Amino acid sequence: MDSQWNGKLEKIDDNRWIIPKQGAMRVPGLVYSSEKLLQDIKNDQSLTQVKNVAELKGIIGYSFGMPDIHWGYGFPIGGVAAMDTESGVISPGGVGYDINCGVRLIATNLQVKEVRNIIEKIVDGIFYAVPSGVGSKGSIVLSEKEMEKVMVKGARWATEKGFGAKDDLEFCEENGALSDADPEKVSRRAKERGFKQLGTLGAGNHFIEIQAVEEIFDNEAAEVFGIEKDLIVIMVHTGSRGFGYQICDDYLEVMQRAIQKYNIEIPDRQLACAPINSQEGNDYFRGMCAGANYAWANRQCITHSIRQVFERLFSKSSESLGLKLIYDVSHNIAKFEEHDIKGKKTRVCVHRKGATRAFGPGHSSLPDRYKKIGQPVIIPGDMGRNSYLLTGTELAMKETFGTVCHGAGRLMSRHEAIRKAGSRSIIKELEKKGIIVRSENEKTLLEEMSDAYKNVNEVVDVVCNAGLSKKIAKLRPLGVIKG
């Protein structure tokens, strides 16, 4: 496969580009990007992957690429596709290995000036309270029986065990659990990998950040979210750890057999899939739901650990410190949703891989508190720049099945980032910017340096200028814990 895109790309406007329907494509590709970002997007295989996804059976509307798009397994990261539930397929490559990798944002009532002198203590406290990195194990060790409960209940398991408050669930996508999870559809090997990893931060780009609200763009929405300029917020980015990885790995083997069994033609073996209504498709979906629920429980347990650190350092309860969950969003998941297609409410299976749900105002799935303004959308940048809190829009519902980007998106592979970084000290570079960082090893920091990512400001501008999302607040990192 050629690594550079040389195919046709038609400009619709300053933020939209069409890959025309051609060959075996069932629908066109629709890519959201500026002219500037497009130059980098063309340099890997991600646009070819958008084209390949458009060949999948049952795809509806478009094969989408978000402005943070880059090459991934099967689907591009930043890829979105909705499938007809009768004729369509479901593909593990459209969800990814880290099932329900996602982000949550936690508010506080603390001002920047109140934490400036103890930011290092906060970062160190969280770094030691939340194990991180490849194979890390936490203090929560699950029995087989409890593991099954986690798979079914998700974040609710954590709150019932005292790891959080009940109203945390109200501010999680899907209230922190998908109801179709079935532990019987998960392998013994996957369960074993999950027994000791709950409450831990994954490796690579996973992180916990202590952030300052740097700028407010919409005062009314910010007030609803309980934030204002110079307040401290905490962002958590992690997923289902080795448990979700193993579920994906197991079902990729199942899907390789399924494409032969059902005579499914695909342009890339990494797009292995099965009909949604087949045994294999149903089994994968139920196993994926179990992985997603584990991830919600994981982020909930991490939130509890963070609250404990703040309580200890400030000698106050988390309630009096205002440590409330603003929202928790998933960005690696497949879900059955109702969308308006040609004027008719239609149930579809939406694959979002490295893409965030962004439902508009009034949607029935949103907490009552957010119905007027739309779903919170959390877009992390890189550890040296900034992140954003946004909301979904009505246009996103009509155009992208209520979806936007999930982050800045990589410019370099991890290997390339390490090579280009050379002997740089990322810790010292960030310290000069007033950012304290902790990681299990410096290699991770080289992989995750700002240069390895697109500029999140440019990425977010695309989805906002396209009308898919609306900026609420800009968030600046003060302290970072990297997996």
N, C-alpha and C positions, 0 to 999 in steps of 0.2 A: 504494500500500500504506500503510495506516494505521501511523503510527510508534509508537503505543502499544497494548499488548495489552489488549483488552477481552473476550477469549474466556473460555471456561470453564476453570477450574483447580481440581482437587479435591485437598485436603490428605490425604495418606496418614499422615504423621507429621511430626515437627518438621523433617525434612530431605528429605522426598520429596513431590513434587507430580505429579499425573497430568493430562495434557491428554487428555480422553476421545476415543476413536475416533469420528470424525464425518465426514460427507461422503465425500471420496475417500481418507481416511486408511486405510491398510492395517493399521496397528498404532497403539496409543496413544503419546503422548509421555510420557516420564518425566524430570522435572527435579529435580535435587538443589539444594536451596537452603534457607536459613533464611528466616523471615518478613522479617527486616530486609533481607537481600540481594535478596529477591524484589521489593521496592519499586523498586529500581533496574533490575532485570532487565526489569520490565514497561514501562520507559520507552523501549525501542528495539524493533526488529523481530525480536529473536532468538527469542522464543517462537513467533512466526508462522513463522519458519524451521524450528523444531523440528517444527511441524505440517506444513509443506511437505515436509520430508524423510520424514515418515511416509507420504507418498503415493508414494514411489518403489517401483518394481516389485522384488519379491523381498526387501524388508526383513524382518528377523526380530526378534521380541521387542518392542522399543521403539525409538523415535527418542529418543536421550538428549540432555539438556542438563546440563552440569556447572555448579557454582556460580560459575565464572569466566566464564560464557557472556556473549557480546555479539555484536552484529551483524557478519556477515562476508559474503563472496562466496558466495552459494548456501547452503551450510551455515552455521550460526552458528559462530563461534569458540568452542570448548567443546562442539562437537557430535560425536556418535558414532553410527554406524549399521553394523550387520552385515548383509550381503547373502547370500542363498542363491546358491551358485556356479552353479547350473543356470538358475534363473529370474531372478536379480538383475542389477542394473546396477552399473557403476562410474562415478563422477563426479569430475572434477577439482576441482569445488567442495567435495567432501568431503575433500580433501587440502589444498587451498590453493595459493597462488602460490609460497610459500617451501617447496618440497618438503623434507621432513626437516629443517625448523627443529627444533632440539633443544637439550638441555642436557647438559653433562658436569661432573662434580665431581671435583676432583683433591685428594688429601690431601697434607699435609706433616707433618713431625714438629717444626715450628717453633712455639714459644709466642708468644702475643700480645706479651709483653714483649720478645721478640727482634726483632720487626719494627716496633714502635711508632715508633722513632726514624728508621727508613728507609722508612716506608710511602710517602712521596712519591717517593723514588727508585725503588721497585718499580713504582709506578703509572706514572711517567714512562718507565721502561725498557720496560714492556709497551706503553704507548701508542705509542712510536716503533718497537717491534719488530713490532707487528701493525697494519698499515694498516686504517683503518676509514672507514665512511661510504659514501654513494652513489658507485658507480663506482670505488671504491678498488682499487688494483692492488698485488699483492705482489711479492716477489722471486722467487717460483716462476713461471716462464713455461713452459707446456706446449707441446710439439709436438703435432701431430695424433695421432701414434702413442701418445704418453704420455697424452694426454687420453682416448683410448679405454681405456687400461689403468686410469686412475682410475675411469672409468664402470663398469668391470667389477669391479675389486678393492676399491674403496672405501678404508677405513682401512688395509687391508693394503698397498695401493700405497705409502702414506706410511711405514709401518714398514719396508718393504723398501728404501726410499730413505734410511733412517736417521733419519726423523722420528718417533722413538719406539721403544718396546720391544715385543717380540712379545706379552708378557702384557697389553699395553693392549687387544689385540683380544678377549681373553677377557672383558673387562669392558665391552664395547660390546654394546648390543642387536643381535642378529643377527651378532655378532662383527664388526660394522662393514661389512657388505656384504650386499645382497640378491642371490641367485644368478640371478634372472631378468632382470637388466639386459641390454639390447641396444642398443649404440651406433647401430645402423642405424635405430633408432626415434626418434632425436634429430636435430633439424634442424641444418643447417650454422650458422644464425644462433645457435642455443643454444650450440653448441660454441665459436663465436667469442667469445661472452660469458664463457665459462668458462676460456679459455686463460690469463688473467692474474689471476684472482681467488682462486686457491687460497691458503689461509693468511691470509685477510682477514676482518675483522669487518663484518657488514652494518650498514645504517643503522637508524634508528628505535629499537626496543626491544632491539636486540641489544647485548650487553655482555660484559665480563670483570670479575669482581668478586673482590677479595681479601677474604675473610670470616673472622670469628672464630667458633668454635663457642661459642655463648652459653649453651646449655642442652642437657642430655642427658635424654631421656625414657625410653630403654631402654638400659641399660648393656650388656646382653649383645649386642644388635645393633650398638651403637656400637663395641664391641670388635672385632666381626667386620669392620666397615667400616674399622677402624684409626683411629678418631677419639676424642677426649675433650675435655672442657671446656677452653676457652682455647687450643686448637690452631688453627692457620691452615689454611684450605682455599681453593681457587680454583674459581670457577664460570665456565663459558664458555657463552654462549647465542648461537648463530648457525646459519645453515642453508646452503642451496645457492646463495645469491647470485643474480646475474643469470642464471646457467645454469638453475637450477630455475624461475625466473620465466618464462623463455622457453619451457621445455618445457610449463608449464601453459598459457601463452598460445596456443601452437601447437595444443594438443589441445582447447582450448575451441572453436576453429573447427571442428575435426574432429567434435566432439560435437554442435555445432549442426546439422551435416548428418546425423549419425547419428540424432538424434531424429525427423527427417523420414523417413529411410530405413526405420527400424524401427517407425514409427508409435507412438512413445513419448509419452505425455501427461505433462506436468510442470506444476506450478502456477507455476513461476518459471523463466525462460530461463536464469538463472544455475545452475540444477540440471541443465544439459545433460549427458547421459550416454549410455552405450552398453551393450548387454548384455555381461556379463562375458566370456561365451564367444564374442563376435563378434570380427572382425578388428580393428575400431576399439578395442574394450575391451581386447583383448590388447596391441595396439600401445601404447596409453596406459600400461598397467601396466608394460610393459617399459621404456618411456621414463622413467616415474616412478621405477622402480628405479635407473636410471642417475643421475637427479637425486639420489636418496637417497644413493647411494654417493659422489657428489661431496661431499655435505654431511658425511658421516662422515670422508672424507679431509681436508676443510677443517678440521674441529674437531681432527683429529689433528695437522695441521701447526701450528695455533695452539698446541696443547699443547706441541709441541716448542719453539716460540719462547718460551713462558712459562718452560719449564724452563731454557732458555739464559740468560734474564734472571736467574733465581734463582741459577744456577751462578756467573754473573759477579759478582753482588753479594755472595754469601756465600763465594765462593772454595771451593766444595765441589761434588761431583757431585750430580746430581739424585737418585741412589740414596741417598746419605748424608743428603740433605735430606728423604727420604721422599716424593718427588713421584710418588706412585702414583695411577693412575686408579681412583676408587671405582666410577664407572659413567657410561655415556653413554646417554641416552634420547632417542627421537624423539617429537615431538608434532605432526607434520603428515605423515601417511602412510596408505596403504591396504595391508593385508597379508592374505595367506591364512593362516588359523590354524584349528586344531582346537579346538572348544569343545563342552561337554556341553549338548545341547539335548534336553529331554524324555527324559533318560537315555541318549541315544545320542551318541557322538562324531561330530561333524559338521564338515565343512570349510566355512568361511565366509570372506567377504571383509570385513574390519573396516576401515571408514573412521574414522580418528581425526584430527580437525581441531582443533588447540588442545586436545589431550587426550593424556594420557600412559598408556602401557601400564603395568599394575600387577599383574603375575602373582603369585599366591600361593605359599606355601612348597611345595617339592617339584617345581615345574614343570621339565620336562626341558630347557627352553631356558635356564635360569639357570646361571651359573657354579657349580661344585660348592661353592665357598666360601659361596654365598648360598642354597643350596637349603633349608637349615633355617629361615631367617628370611624368605624371600620376596624379590622383586625390589626393588632400590633405586628409589625414586620421588623425583625432584628437582623441587621446586616453588619457582621464584623468586618473590620479591615485587617490590617496587619499590626503587629505589636509596636511598630514605630510610628504609626500614623493615627488613624481614628476610626470610629465605628458610627453606625447610624441606627436610630429608632424611627421607623416610618409607619404608615398605615396603608392597607389595601384600598383599592378603588372599584367603582362600578365598572369602569372600562376594563380592568384586569379580569373581572368576572366574564365579560363578553368576549374578550380577545384571547386570554391565555389560561382559561379555566381557573382564574383566580390565583395566578402564580407570578412571582418575580425571582430575581437572582438570590443567591444565598451568601455571598461574600465578595471579596475582591477578585478572586480567581488567580491561579498561579501563572506566572510568566516563564518560570524556569522549573525544570525537574529538580528533585532534591540533590541528585548527583551534580548537576550543573551548578546549582547554588553553592554547594560546598567547594567546587573547583574554582568558581569565580570569586568567592569570598577570600580565598587564600588564607593569610594569617591575621585577618581582621579580628578584633575583639568586639563582638556584638554587645556584650555586657557593658563595656566602656562607652560605646557609641550611644546606647540607650540612656546610660547614666547622664551623659551630657545633655540629653533632651529632658532630663528630670523623670525618667522612667526606671523603676527598680524591677529587675527581672530575675527569676529563679528557674532553673531547669536541672534535670538529672544529669545532662551533659551538654557541653558547648556545641557539639555537632548538631544537635537539634536546633540551636539558635542560628547556626549558619544556614541550615535548610530553610528556616523560617524568617530570615532577614527581610526587610522591607523590599529590597531590590528583587526578590524572588516573586513578588506579587504585583498585579496591576494596581493602579491607584484607585482605591475604593471610592474616592470622590467622583472620579470620572465614570465609574461603573454605576453608582447610585444616580448620577445625573441622567444617565440614559433611561433608566426605568421611570424616573420622575418626569423627564421631558416627554417620554412616550405616553404619560398619563396612567401608568400601571400602578404607581405608588406615590405617596405624598410624604415629604420630609417633615418630621416632628422635632427631632433633636440630634445634635452632633455630640459624640462622646469621645473624650480624649483619655488615653491610658496613662495611669500613674504607677501602677504596679502590675506585673504580669507573672503568672505561674504557667510554664510551658510543660506539656506532657513529654 
